[in-house]
Amino acid sequence: MSSRAGRPVKVASVLLPLPVPEAFDYEVPDALDLARGDQVAVPLGPRLMRGIVSEVRETTGSNRRLKAVEQRLTEPPVPGGALDFVEWAARWTLSPPGEMAALTLKGLRNPAPRPERRVRRVGDRQPVRPTPARAAVLEALGDRALPAADLARAAAVSSGVVKGLIDEGVLEIVEIAAVAAFDPPDPDHRPATLNPDQAAAAQAIGDAAEKGGFSAFLLDGVTGSGKTEAYLEAVARALRADPTAQILILLPEIALTQAVIERITTRFGAVPAEWHSGVSGPRRRQVWEAVVAGRCTIVVGARSALFLPFQKLRLLIVDEEHDGSFKQEDGLVYHGRDLAVARARIEGATAVLASATPSLETLWNARQGRYAWLRLGRRHGAATLPDIRLLDLREHPPEREQWLSPPLRAAMAETLAVGEQTLLFLNRRGYAPVVLCRACGHRLTAPDTDSWLVEHRYTGRLVCHLTGFSMPRPKACPACGAKDTLVSVGPGVERVEEEVRLLFPDARTAVFSSDTVPDGKAARALIQRMTEGEIDVLVATQAAAKGHNFPRLTLVGVVDADLGLRGGDLRAAERTFQLLTQATGRAGRADRPGQALLQTWTPEHPVLMALAASDRDAFVEAEMAEREMASLPPHGRLAAIVLSGEDAGAVERTASALAAAIPNAERLEVYGPADAPLALVRGRRRKRLLVRADRDVDLQGFLRAWLARVKVPGSVRLRVDVDPYSFL
């Protein structure tokens, strides 16, 4: 259909999941009544595509030919707040708005669950041969429709009785669409007993949610201080005020989800909805449909849950807000914490950022008064913070080809002797991080990638943790051909567990990493074993360093406290302080005192000294001052532009063109182009430019103006990362 000059026509702007910077315009047929948020099918070339209407306007027709909207789809429209949010997020991250909006429809990409087969009465038909068993079936069924097996159990008869009634035509089988039922949470089901600090925090957050309108809180509490109990009581207050309110709780790890879900279920007597990669496709669709219909009250999920189509979002909680897992690095690049605050503002909801080690950005916002600052300064109940001690490896070196120092071994022996548990923390997966040749010095890397291959002794393979490439460990060096010259360098968690089994053969050991617990089910099983005391020594990566509560765990040993300090990027010190604080905080969380021993070659490092002194404020002040001197976040802003392509020449030329097209701007610098630290990934060469700007500079506006000056060839991929967390 075409729009004719002089005739008023309705035009719908439709967001399509394509890498383009704006919506597509379509004419709205007279018989079609469309509104913002409607889902529609529109033609694009020879195919129909699903899109979301972002605007409907009336205009005088022109000579420009517009295709017509094919149909409005039957699925529910995207709520206005959700659509406002994704459009804002696209502008903030410089992402295609159609691709960002498509995240709200992610649940609909999954198939619907199979319909349930049930039986029901056919009118008032009576059985030809009445028997007591048949009468019991009809009485148990009544006017309902039930699964045949459930009906047989309710009537206390065999399934053959039900089948006989179906064969006679007294009952019939019907298919009923499977609709997820989420029981409403009861805010008065099992209230927690709070200490004064927790009660004050819960009241402040709950009052804000009850009042309505945007507000933001930093819930800052030491490890084990009961932050979860405090924010769940705030949830209860919000639900008492409005039982139809919707609550979103974001977590950084799937492994944490089950523990939080159990606590929510215990507190409110109803199971919340889950939303993360471990949830099946049909179940995700059910959750999506329940959320948009307002039938789902509490959702616990990963960062992607931010894009669910909430009808009445009133409270949004980001637990462990400092965690780097909230940063989405692949595909559309965004930070879940920052977008969570933005969504709360757009929806007029209350945002809560909870952490024992808040990010410097969040602390800065609290200091500026942008977030209300709620502090929980002591552990809940009788628990106390663990004693932290630095073990100088220059004075207490491990034995050759060993990784645990004598003082740590002795502490483990004492802990085992009294029936308590030990956590050995090393944030390095696999058996050894590097495999090299003693003959020529060659380090094994993944093909077409600069990343080193990590040895996994359990599987006998070398794995690239960046690309997923794996191969059997070769018998000869691939560079020089020498045989039996490959050696494993450095420890991973598998190698540390091997040492523990040699030292303490009677101890029950386990490894907790993404390799040994690849999904939520495996994580739940291991956490349960640890909680019930079936494991004596747990060797773990950061997967076990946050959020878990193991009552019998009294000793944490950090195998390599210097590891994160070697990162060399902006947040290396901050990440190390946060991670080690979280790891050591697993000790002594119940009625038994705990201790943490940190093995280090540099005990004089400011980060480790602050940890040993339990002086977070000293670390924060020093790190803030250093960032302020360099005008780096949170005192400044950063953005990265990463170019990649298989044609190294095309990447180089595009990088040079970008460098030549930098607009004039004050209080802003551009560094590069330069090779990215990982200059080759999956056969694609990578160049990076880094932008630093003062806080009040319109960084996104600068980036848009800059990128508009350069045409990027199709062979080169350009990715913009506003507020980057990874500098690889």
N, C-alpha and C positions, 0 to 999 in steps of 0.2 A: 504494500500500500504506500502511497506517497502523500505528503502533505501539500495542499494546493494553496497558492498565494492568495492572501486576502481572507482566507477562512480560518476562524479561531479553531485551534486544535489543542488537545491535551498532549503533553509530552512527559514521559517518565524517564528520569535518569536512573540507570540500572547498573549496580556494581556487579561486575563479573570477575571470576577468579582468574585474572590474567595479569601479567606484569606490565600494566599500563598505568599512567599517572592519574586517570580520571574515569568517571562513569561514562557509559554509553547511552545515547539518547534514542528513545523509541517512541513512536506515536501510539497513543492509547485509543483503541477502538471505542466508539460511542457506547457500545453495550457493556464495556468493562469499567468497573468502578475500582480504581486503585488508590492506595494510600502509602505513605512512607512506611517501610518495613515489610511490605508484602513480598512474598516469594513468587517469582514469575518465571515462565519459560519464554525465552526470546531467541530469535534466529541470529546466528553468527556464521556467515558463510553457509555451508550446506547443512549445518547441524543446529540443534536446539540446545541452549545452555540454561542452567539454573542461575538466577541472579536475585539480588535484593534491591527493591525500589528505594532509592535514597531521596528522591524528590519527585513530586508531580506538580506541574505548572501548566498554565494555559498561555498560549502564545498565538500570535497571528501567523498563519502559515507562510512559508517561504518556498522558494523554488528548490530548496535542498530536500532531497528524497530521504525520508525516514522509513525504515522498516517498522512494522507494527509488533506490539507485544502479542505473542501467540496465545498465552493464557495465564491466568492467576492460578497458582498451585494451591492444593488443598491444605498443605502444611501450615501451621500457625505462623503469623507474621513475627518478625524479629521486634521485640519491644523497643520503644524509642530510646530508652537509656542505653541499652546494649548497642544500638546502632550509632548513637552519639559517641559512645566510648571507642568503638573500632575506628570511626572516622578520625577522632582525635589521635588515637594511637598510630594510625597511618601517617598523619602529619608529623607527629613527634619523632617517629623512627625513620621517616622518609621511605616508607614502604608503599607498594601499590595498594590503594584503598580497597580494590576488589578482592585481592588476596587476603588482606587483613580481615575484611568482612566475612570471607568464606570460613574463617575460623569459628564463627558463631554457628555455622551449619555443620560442623564436624560430626556431630552425633548422628545427623541424618544420612551420612554416607554409609552407615552400617545397615545391614538388613534388619528388618523387624523380627522379633522372636517368633518362632512358630506358634500358630494358634493352639490353644488348649482344647483338647477333645473332652467334652463333658456329655452327660446324659441328663435328659429332662422328660417330664410327662408329656404324652401326646393327648392333649385334650383331657377328657374324662374316661378314656378307655380303661377297661378292667381286664385283668388276666382271665383266660379261658379256664385255667385250673387254679383257683385261689388256694394258696397254702399259707401257713403262718410265716414262712420265710419270705414269701413274696409280699405279704402284707407289711412285714417289717421294713422291707425295702421302700415301698411306697410311702410309708409313714415317715421314714428317715429322710426321704427326698423332699416331700412337700412340694412347694412351688419353686424350689431352687434348681440350679443346674450344677451338678457335681461331677468330678472325675469318677469313672466307674470304680476304681480301686478304693477311693475315699468313701464312696457310697456303700460298698460292700463292708468296709470296716465299721462304718457308722451303724449299719443294720445288723452287724455280727453274723453275716452270712458269707457263703463262698462266692467267688466271682461268677461261677456258673449260674447262680440264681439271677444275677443282674443281666447276664448275657441272654438267658431264656426270655426275660421280659422284653429285651430289645428285639429278639427274633420274633416275638409275637406282635410287635408294634405297639406295646404299651409304653415303652420308653423309646426315645430316639437319641442318636448321637448328633451333637451340634458342635461346631467349631467356634470358639470365642477368642477374640483377639486378646493376646497376653498383655495386660496392663500392669505395670509395676505399682504395687501398693506400698506407700511409705507411711507408716504409722506416725501420727503427729507426736512430737516430743512433749513430754510432760515436765514443765519447768519446776514442779514441786515433787518430782518422783523421789529423788534421793539427794537433797542438797548437801554440799560439802561443808565441813567445819573449817572456817578460814581464820587465819591470824589477823591482827588489825591491819597490817599492810595490804594483805590480799583483799580483805573486805573493802578497804578504801578504794583500791584499784577497781574492783568489780563494780562498786557503786558509781564511780566516776564514768566508767565506760558504759554501764547500763543506763545511767541517767542521760548520757549523750545520745545513745541509740533510741531511747524512749522519746526524747525531745524531738529528734529528727533533724535533718540538715547535716551538712558535712562537718566532721571533726576528725582529728587524727591524734593517736596516742602512741607513745613509745612505752611499752611495758618492759622495763629494764630490771631483770632479776638475776641474781647469781644462780649457778647451776643447782637444781634441786630446791629452788625457793617456792615452787608451786605456781608457776605462771599459768599452766594449763588449767588448774582449778580456778584461778582468778578469772580467766577470760570465759570459762564455761559458766561461771555464776553470772557474768555480765550477759551472756547469751540467754540465760534463764530470765533475767530482768527484762530483756528486750522482748522475749516471747510472752511474758506475762502481760506486757503492755499491748502487744499486737500478735496474736497467735498466727496471723498470716504472714508475718515477716519472714524473709529468707536470709539465711546465714551462710557465708562461705568461709571455710578454713583452709588455707593453703599451707602445704608442707613441702619441704625440699626433697624428701626421699620416700619412695614407696615403702621402704622398710619401716618407716615411722607411722605409716597410715593405720596399720592394724591396731597398734597400741592406742592411738588417739581415738579410733572408732570404738574400741572396747570401753574406753573411759567415757565417751559420749553416751554409749548405750547404757552403761551402768548409771550415769547421772540422770538421763532423761527417759529411760525405759523404752527407747525406740532406736532402731539402727539407722544411722544417717546414710545418705547416698555416697558412693565412691566415684571418683573421676580421675583416672590415670591410665597409663599404657597397659597396666596389668588387668584392666577390666575388659571383659569380652565385648565384641562389637554390638551384638543385640542388646546387651545390658546397657551399654553406653547410649544407645538409641532410646531405651526406656527412661534413663535418667534425663536425657535431653527433653523428651516429651513431658516428663513430670515437672521439670523445672519451668518450662515455658508456660505450662498450665497452672503453675502455682501449687501443685500437689506435693512438692518436695520442699521441705523446710530447711534442713541442714545438709550441706554438701562438703565433703572432705576431699581435697584433690590436689593435683600437681598444678604447675603454673598455667597450663592450658585451660583449667577450669575457670579462669578469669573471663573467658569468652562465652560462657554459657548464657543463654537468654533469660536471665532472671527477670521476673515481673516486679518483684518488690524487695530488692536487696537492701537490707538495713544495717548489716554488720559484716565487715570483711576483715578477717584476721590472717596475718602473715606470720606463721610461727617459724622460728629460727631465721628471722628476716635477713640476717647477715650472710646467709649461705649462698655461695656462688652458683649453686644449682638453679637458682631462680633466674639466672641469665640464660636466655635462649640463644644459642650460637649458630644453629643450623637453620636454613630456610629463612623465615622472617626473624629478624634479630630484635630482641626486646628484653627488658629486665622486668620480671614479674613483680618485684617489690614496687618499683616505680609506677608501673601500670596499675597495680592494685590501688595505690593511693589516688591515682587519677580516676579510676572507675568509681571509687567511693565518692570523690568530689562531684563527678557528673551525676551520679545516682542520688546525691544527697544522703549518703550513708556514713556510718562511723568506721574508720579504719584503725586497726590495732597492729602495730609492728612489735613483735615479741622476740626477745633474745637475751641471753646472758652476756653476749659479746656483740653489742650493736655495731653496725657498720659506721664508719666515720661520717658518711653522708647523713645517716639517720641521727647520729649524735649532734651533728652540726645543725640540722633542722630543729632538734629539740632545744638546743641552746639558743637558737634564734626565736624561739617561741612559736614556730610553725606547728609543732607537735606538742601536746601536753605530755609531760615527763612523769611517769609513774614508776617508783623504785621499790623493789623487793630486795632488801639488803641481807636477809639471812635465810638459811635453809628451813624448810617446813618441818615442824615436829622436832624430834630430838637429834636429827642429823646435823653434822657440822661439816664445814669445808675440809678437804683433805690437806695434810701437810705436803708441801711440794719441795723437793730437794734436787739440786743439780748434781749429776755425777760426771766429774771431769775425767774424760777418757784418757787424758794425758797422764793422769795419776793412777787410773784403774783401767788399763787397756784390756779388752777381751783377749782370749787366747787366739793363736793363729787360726784363721779360717772360721772363727767364731764371732758372734755379734753381741752377746750378752756379757756385760762386765761382771766381775766377782761380786760387787755389792748388790747388783740386781739379782743375780742368781741366789745369793743368800736370802734376800727378802722374799723371793719366790718360794724357797724351801720353807721358810717360817710360815708363810701364808698357807701353803699346802698342809703343813703339819697341824694347823688349827682348823682345817676344814673350810677355809675361805677361798675365794676365787681371785684370779689374776687376769688382767687384760694387758696384753702386749700390743702397743700401738705402733704401726709403721704404715705410712700412707703410700705404699708401693705394692702393687699387685704382682702376682706371679712368683717365680723362684729367684730370678736374677734380672736386673734391669738392662744389663749389657752382656752381650756375648762377643768376645773378640778372639783374634788369632794371635797366639804367642809368637808365631814365626814372622808374620808381616805387620801385625798391629791393626789389621782390618777389623772394623766394627760392623757387625751385621745389621743392615737396615732393610726396610721393606722395599720391594721393587717400586720404582717411580715415586718414592717418598723418602724424605730425609729422616723420618722417625726411626729410632733404634728399635730392633726387635727384642721383645721381652721373653725370656725363657719361662715356660710353664712346665714344671717337672711332673705335675699330676697327669697332664695329657701328653707329655713328651713332644710338645710343639713350641715353636717360636711365633710370637703373636705381635702384631702392630696394634697398639691400643688406639691409634688414631683412625686407621682405615678399616680395621678388622681383618686384614690379611694374616694368614697363618701358614706355617709350613713345618714339616718334621725337622728336628735338629739334624743338620747335615753331619756326615762323618768326616768331611774334608772342608777346608777353607774355600769358599767360593771365589776368593780373590787370587790366592797363590796356589791352591790345590794341595797344600800340605795336609796330611792326615793326622788325626788325634792331637791337633794343636788348639782346638777351640776351648776356651775356658769361660766359666760364668763369673762375672764380676759384680760384686755388691749383693746385698740381700733384698729379697722380697718377702712377703708374708709366708710363702710356702717354705722358704729356706729357714726362716726363724722358727717355724713350727717343727721342722726337721731337727733343729738344734734342741728345742724343748723336749722332744720325744727321746733324744739321746741322753739328756741331762736327767729327766724325770720320767723314766719308762712307765711308771705306774699311774702317772697323771692322765686324766682324760682331756684331750686337746681337740681344738677345732679351729678352722680358719673362717673368718667372716669378711668376705670381699664380694664384689660383683661377679667374680668367677665362680665362687662356691655357693652363692645364694643369688641365682640369676633372676628370680622373680619373687613376688610377694609371698607366695605359698612357702617357698624354701626359707625366706627370711623369717616368717612367722614361726616355722618349726625350730629354727636354730635359736631364735630369741626365747622361745618357750623352754627349750632345753637349758639355756643359760639361766633363765629366771628360776627354774626348779632345781638348780644346783647339779645338773647332770654333766656339766663341763667344769673342769678345774682351771684350765688355762685357755683363754680365747685370744688368738692372734688375729688382729683386725686392722683394716684400713679405716678411712673416715666413715664408712658405712655404719660402724658401731660407735662412733665418737659423739653422737648427738642424740638427745631425746630419750634414750633407753634408760630404764631403771632396773638395775640388777641388785637386789637386796644383799647378796652375799659377796659382792665384789668389793674388796678392800685395798687392792694393790693395782695401780696402773703403772706400767713401765713403758716409757717412750723410747724406742730403740734408737732412733736418729732424730733428735730434736733440732738438728741443724738443717734438715732436708729442705723445708720450705723456704729457708732464708737464702738459699742459693738461687732462687727464681730470678732475682734481678729486675723484676718489673715493679710498677707503681705500688701494687698492693701486696707484695711478697711478705713484708713484715706484719702487716695487718692480718693477712690470712693465717700466717703462722701463729700469731698470738691467739686468734680466735679458735683455730683448730686445736691447739694444745690446751687451751682453757677448757674447751668442750670435752676433750679426751680425758684430761685429768679429773674433770668434774664427774666422771662416772664412778669414782671411788667414794666409798663411805656415804652412800645416799640413804641408808637406813639407820639402824641404831648401833652400827659398828663403825668405829673411826677408820678413816682411810688415809692412804699415803700415795704419793705419786713420785716416781724417780725418773728424771729426764737425763738420758745419756747425751753428752755433747762434747765436742772438741773446742767449743768457744763459749765457756760459761760466762765470760765477761760481756757477751752480746747484750745490748739493752733490752731486747725482747725477752730473752731468757731470764735476765735479772728481774724484770718486772713480773714475769710469771712466778718466779721463786718467792718474790715478796708479796704475791697476790695484790699487786698494786696496778690495777687497770688504769687508774687515773693518770699515773705517771707515764705509762706508755702512750695513752691517748694524747696527753699534752705534748709530748715530744714528737709524736707522729704528726699531729695537727700543725705544729710550728714548722716542721720540715715541709709539709705540703703547702703551707701558706707562703713560705719564702719562694717556692717555685710556682705559685699560682696554679697548683694542681688540685683536682677534686679532693675535698668539697669546696675549696676556695677558688676553683676555676672549673672549666669544663673541657672535656676531650671528645674527639670523634676520630674514627679511623676509616679510611677508604682502602679496601683491599681489592686489587686486580688479580685475576687469575685466568690462565688459558694454556692450552697445549702448545700454542705457537708463541715461543719466548719472544720473538721479534715483535709480534703484535702487542704483547703485554708491555714491552719496553716502550714502543711508540706511543701507546695510549697513556702510559705513566708520564712520558715527556710532554705530551699534549696537555695533560691535566696540570702539570707543573707550570707550563707556560701560560695557562689560562686563569691562574689564581687571581681573584678580584682584590682590589685594594681594600684593606680593612684595618681599623685601628684596634689595638688591644687584642690581637689575634696573630698567631704564628702557625705556619705550616712546615712540617719537617718531612723530608723525603722528596721524591720517592726513593725507597731503598728496598733491597730484598727483605721479605719477611723472614723472621727467624727460622721458620720452616718454609724454605723457598721452593720446595717441590713436594706436592701432595697429590697422589693418584695421577701422576703424570702431568700435572698442571703447574706451570711456573707461577710464582706469586710475588707481587710487589705491593708495598704498603706506603701510604701517606698518613701522617698523624697531624691532627689539628688541635691546637690548644687555644682556648679563648677565656677571657674574663667572664665571671658569672653573669653579668648583665648584658653580654653580647648575644645577639640573636643568632645563635650557632646554626640552627636549622635554616634560617633565611640565607645565611652566607653559603651553606652547602648547596641549597637549591640554585642560587644564582651561579655558583661555580660550575656545578654539574651541567647546567643548561648551556654552557659555552662549548662543551666538548661532545662530539658524537662518538660513542663507544661502539666499536665494531662488534658484529654478532659473535665473533670467535672469542671475545673477551668478556668475562663476567665481572661486573662491578658490584661490590657489596659495601653498604654504608653501615657502620656500627657506631651509634650514638652512645656515649658513655661506655667505652669498651672495658671488659674485664679480662679478656684474654689478649695477650700481645704476641701470640705465635703466628 
